[in-house]
Amino acid sequence: MSEPLKIKVNIANRSYPLTIDRKDEEQVRKAVVIIRQAVDRFEEKYAVSDKQDALAMTALQMANQMLSKTNDDSSKDSDAVLDRLRTMESQLDAVLSSNIES
C-alpha cells in the first residue's frame, strides 16, 4: 500500500486539507474542478452571491445525477439478470424435454 498523500484543495474560496491515497489524487483533483465549475455556473446563471447557496445547489444537483445514474444502472442490471434467467429457463426446458422424449 502506498504512503498517503496530503494535499489542499480550494472550493468556494475555502481551503480544505485532505489526506488521500496517491492513486486517488488525479480523481480528487478532477472532482474539485467539476465542483468549482458547477458552483461558478450557479453563481452566473442565478446571480447567487452566497457561496454556501451555490455549494448547496451543486450538492443537490450532483446527488440527483448520482441517484439517476444508480437507478439507470440498476435497471440495466435487472434487465441483464432477467435475460440470463430466461436463457437458463430455455436451456432447462430443452434438457427436460429431451429427457422426457428419451
Long-range contacts (C-beta under 8 A, 24 or more apart in sequence): 11-35, 11-36, 11-39, 11-55, 12-36, 12-39, 12-51, 12-52, 12-54, 12-55, 13-51, 14-51, 35-62, 38-62
